[in-house]
Amino acid sequence: MLGIFDCLPDIREGLLDRGYTTAKGEKLAGPLRDGQVQVTMDLHKTQRGVRPGPVAGLIWVDGHLYSSAMPERLRTLEPRR
């Protein structure tokens, strides 16, 4: 994947499908961001949802950490289409 961006140095945004969301940050997202490429990825269905965070006071919502003070109504928003 990184080779494609290396061949197209003027590209500044990458919209990647959910097949790449489990890639290690240092192998994909990190190098792209270091190359000034803005990365947007679609989550796999198993990555969506609300889960307890790594410490008290945090929750995972669709793959991102948030405060557990986030209102319930904002925890299950439908993705934009």
N, CA, C and O of each residue as an XYZ file, in Angstrom:
324
protein
N       0.825     -1.197      0.000
C       0.000      0.000      0.000
C       0.865      1.256      0.000
O       0.586      2.189     -0.753
N       1.900      1.300      0.820
C       2.718      2.509      0.910
C       3.398      2.816     -0.418
O       3.622      3.981     -0.744
N       3.726      1.788     -1.180
C       4.365      1.990     -2.470
C       3.511      2.802     -3.426
O       4.043      3.571     -4.226
N       2.215      2.647     -3.358
C       1.309      3.418     -4.216
C       1.447      4.906     -3.912
O       1.531      5.730     -4.823
N       1.470      5.239     -2.627
C       1.601      6.647     -2.252
C       2.990      7.183     -2.585
O       3.138      8.364     -2.899
N       4.013      6.324     -2.519
C       5.358      6.738     -2.901
C       5.414      7.099     -4.386
O       6.139      8.012     -4.780
N       4.651      6.382     -5.203
C       4.630      6.633     -6.652
C       3.772      7.843     -7.023
O       3.884      8.371     -8.129
N       2.928      8.273     -6.110
C       2.033      9.400     -6.354
C       2.275     10.468     -5.289
O       1.429     10.670     -4.418
N       3.423     11.157     -5.349
C       3.798     12.065     -4.262
C       2.882     13.270     -4.074
O       2.949     13.924     -3.033
N       2.033     13.581     -5.041
C       1.136     14.733     -4.899
C      -0.154     14.393     -4.155
O      -0.945     15.287     -3.851
N      -0.372     13.124     -3.862
C      -1.581     12.704     -3.151
C      -1.451     13.090     -1.682
O      -0.447     12.778     -1.040
N      -2.460     13.767     -1.153
C      -2.422     14.226      0.232
C      -3.562     13.672      1.078
O      -3.703     14.031      2.247
N      -4.377     12.795      0.488
C      -5.477     12.198      1.245
C      -5.640     10.749      0.818
O      -5.630     10.437     -0.372
N      -5.791      9.860      1.807
C      -6.030      8.453      1.518
C      -7.307      7.996      2.179
O      -7.455      8.104      3.397
N      -8.231      7.486      1.388
C      -9.489      6.937      1.899
C      -9.380      5.422      1.753
O      -9.489      4.890      0.649
N      -9.163      4.730      2.876
C      -8.873      3.303      2.853
C     -10.063      2.495      3.332
O     -10.797      2.923      4.223
N     -10.254      1.317      2.735
C     -11.386      0.490      3.156
C     -11.053     -0.247      4.450
O      -9.927     -0.180      4.944
N     -12.042     -0.947      4.988
C     -11.910     -1.556      6.317
C     -10.888     -2.674      6.375
O     -10.564     -3.145      7.466
N     -10.374     -3.112      5.247
C      -9.322     -4.119      5.249
C      -8.022     -3.620      5.851
O      -7.172     -4.422      6.238
N      -7.856     -2.320      5.934
C      -6.623     -1.741      6.455
C      -6.725     -1.265      7.902
O      -5.724     -0.833      8.473
N      -7.896     -1.332      8.503
C      -8.064     -0.759      9.841
C      -7.346     -1.539     10.928
O      -7.125     -1.010     12.017
N      -6.978     -2.780     10.659
C      -6.274     -3.561     11.672
C      -4.757     -3.528     11.469
O      -4.024     -4.180     12.213
N      -4.286     -2.789     10.487
C      -2.840     -2.668     10.270
C      -2.204     -1.921     11.437
O      -2.803     -0.996     11.985
N      -1.016     -2.312     11.808
C      -0.300     -1.614     12.875
C       0.009     -0.191     12.446
O       0.392      0.056     11.302
N      -0.161      0.746     13.377
C       0.041      2.161     13.074
C       1.399      2.464     12.479
O       1.516      3.273     11.558
N       2.433      1.811     13.009
C       3.784      2.095     12.511
C       4.042      1.518     11.120
O       5.041      1.852     10.482
N       3.139      0.649     10.650
C       3.298      0.046      9.321
C       2.505      0.756      8.237
O       2.830      0.632      7.056
N       1.471      1.499      8.617
C       0.620      2.125      7.593
C       0.276      3.574      7.920
O       0.756      4.488      7.251
N      -0.544      3.791      8.933
C      -1.022      5.154      9.208
C       0.124      6.096      9.569
O       0.148      7.241      9.117
N       1.063      5.629     10.372
C       2.194      6.477     10.769
C       3.008      6.968      9.583
O       3.202      8.175      9.435
N       3.493      6.060      8.730
C       4.249      6.517      7.562
C       3.444      7.426      6.629
O       3.991      8.371      6.060
N       2.156      7.146      6.472
C       1.337      8.018      5.619
C       1.236      9.411      6.226
O       1.388     10.411      5.523
N       0.983      9.479      7.509
C       0.894     10.799      8.165
C       2.237     11.517      8.140
O       2.292     12.735      7.969
N       3.333     10.753      8.312
C       4.666     11.355      8.212
C       4.896     11.947      6.822
O       5.631     12.921      6.664
N       4.258     11.344      5.822
C       4.358     11.845      4.448
C       3.309     12.895      4.132
O       3.079     13.216      2.966
N       2.659     13.441      5.183
C       1.653     14.498      5.037
C       0.396     14.021      4.299
O      -0.282     14.815      3.648
N       0.089     12.720      4.403
C      -1.137     12.176      3.811
C      -2.174     12.050      4.917
O      -1.928     11.390      5.927
N      -3.324     12.674      4.736
C      -4.424     12.567      5.690
C      -5.113     11.229      5.466
O      -5.527     10.920      4.349
N      -5.236     10.441      6.520
C      -5.770      9.088      6.413
C      -7.184      9.025      6.969
O      -7.438      9.483      8.083
N      -8.108      8.456      6.193
C      -9.467      8.200      6.631
C      -9.759      6.737      6.341
O      -9.560      6.271      5.219
N     -10.234      6.004      7.359
C     -10.524      4.580      7.182
C     -11.936      4.265      7.640
O     -12.449      4.868      8.582
N     -12.553      3.315      6.963
C     -13.862      2.820      7.360
C     -13.646      1.685      8.349
O     -12.816      0.809      8.107
N     -14.371      1.683      9.448
C     -14.234      0.632     10.444
C     -14.893     -0.661      9.984
O     -15.908     -0.635      9.288
N     -14.319     -1.778     10.371
C     -14.940     -3.082     10.174
C     -16.100     -3.180     11.156
O     -16.062     -2.547     12.211
N     -17.119     -3.952     10.836
C     -18.298     -4.029     11.706
C     -17.956     -4.525     13.105
O     -18.667     -4.196     14.055
N     -16.890     -5.308     13.262
C     -16.507     -5.777     14.593
C     -15.821     -4.686     15.412
O     -15.656     -4.839     16.622
N     -15.421     -3.589     14.770
C     -14.777     -2.488     15.476
C     -15.766     -1.413     15.908
O     -15.416     -0.505     16.662
N     -16.982     -1.519     15.435
C     -18.000     -0.543     15.805
C     -18.613     -0.908     17.149
O     -18.528     -2.057     17.582
N     -19.222      0.053     17.801
C     -19.896     -0.210     19.061
C     -19.226      0.483     20.230
O     -18.216      1.169     20.068
N     -19.798      0.297     21.407
C     -19.307      0.917     22.639
C     -18.756     -0.184     23.538
O     -19.415     -1.193     23.790
N     -17.527      0.035     24.018
C     -16.870     -0.920     24.903
C     -16.184     -0.160     26.036
O     -15.898      1.030     25.902
N     -15.919     -0.844     27.148
C     -15.177     -0.191     28.228
C     -13.779      0.220     27.761
O     -13.150     -0.468     26.956
N     -13.319      1.326     28.270
C     -11.989      1.805     27.930
C     -10.905      1.115     28.744
O     -11.203      0.275     29.592
N      -9.647      1.468     28.488
C      -8.536      0.823     29.187
C      -8.403      1.229     30.651
O      -7.766      0.527     31.436
N      -9.001      2.356     31.019
C      -8.989      2.817     32.412
C     -10.370      3.371     32.755
O     -11.152      3.718     31.870
N     -10.651      3.444     34.029
C     -11.937      3.988     34.479
C     -12.115      5.408     33.945
O     -11.178      6.206     33.938
N     -13.322      5.703     33.503
C     -13.627      7.043     33.006
C     -13.492      7.180     31.503
O     -13.770      8.246     30.953
N     -13.062      6.096     30.814
C     -12.938      6.122     29.359
C     -13.761      5.007     28.746
O     -13.958      3.958     29.359
N     -14.242      5.240     27.532
C     -14.947      4.211     26.771
C     -14.441      4.246     25.328
O     -13.995      5.280     24.829
N     -14.523      3.094     24.681
C     -14.257      3.021     23.248
C     -15.590      3.201     22.530
O     -16.554      2.499     22.837
N     -15.656      4.112     21.596
C     -16.846      4.300     20.764
C     -16.378      4.249     19.319
O     -15.664      5.135     18.848
N     -16.791      3.199     18.625
C     -16.418      3.014     17.226
C     -14.916      3.189     16.997
O     -14.490      3.862     16.058
N     -14.130      2.573     17.868
C     -12.686      2.557     17.672
C     -11.912      3.744     18.205
O     -10.696      3.805     18.025
N     -12.576      4.696     18.859
C     -11.895      5.872     19.400
C     -12.200      5.997     20.889
O     -13.290      5.655     21.348
N     -11.212      6.493     21.631
C     -11.408      6.684     23.067
C     -12.118      8.002     23.361
O     -11.799      9.043     22.786
N     -13.091      7.932     24.272
C     -13.826      9.117     24.707
C     -14.040      9.033     26.209
O     -13.873      7.975     26.815
N     -14.407     10.147     26.795
C     -14.785     10.191     28.196
C     -16.108      9.441     28.379
O     -17.000      9.516     27.534
N     -16.215      8.724     29.485
C     -17.475      8.032     29.772
C     -18.588      9.021     30.114
O     -19.737      8.618     30.292
N     -18.258     10.315     30.206
C     -19.269     11.349     30.410
C     -20.010     11.677     29.110
O     -20.959     12.461     29.120
N     -19.581     11.078     27.991
C     -20.276     11.315     26.720
C     -21.742     10.901     26.870
O     -22.025      9.799     27.339
N     -22.669     11.768     26.479
C     -24.092     11.425     26.599
C     -24.429     10.149     25.817
O     -23.898      9.917     24.731
N     -25.303      9.343     26.376
C     -25.711      8.082     25.752
C     -26.198      8.278     24.314
O     -25.922      7.450     23.447
N     -26.918      9.368     24.062
C     -27.490      9.590     22.728
C     -26.422      9.797     21.654
O     -26.714      9.655     20.467
N     -25.203     10.128     22.045
C     -24.129     10.347     21.076
C     -23.252      9.115     20.871
O     -22.334      9.144     20.052
N     -23.515      8.059     21.583
C     -22.658      6.873     21.525
C     -22.987      5.922     20.387
O     -22.165      5.075     20.038
N     -24.163      6.042     19.807
C     -24.572      5.074     18.777
C     -25.069      5.774     17.509
O     -26.084      5.379     16.936
N     -24.368      6.788     17.085
C     -24.757      7.499     15.868
C     -24.521      6.628     14.649
O     -23.549      5.874     14.603
N     -25.381      6.722     13.684
C     -25.204      5.990     12.428
C     -24.117      6.690     11.604
O     -24.033      7.918     11.595
N     -23.287      5.900     10.916
C     -22.260      6.537     10.069
C     -22.893      7.310      8.922
O     -23.994      6.990      8.472
N     -22.187      8.327      8.459
C     -22.668      9.108      7.318
C     -22.628      8.244      6.070
O     -21.764      7.379      5.927
N     -23.541      8.479      5.198
C     -23.579      7.702      3.934
C     -23.383      8.621      2.769
O     -23.382      8.174      1.623
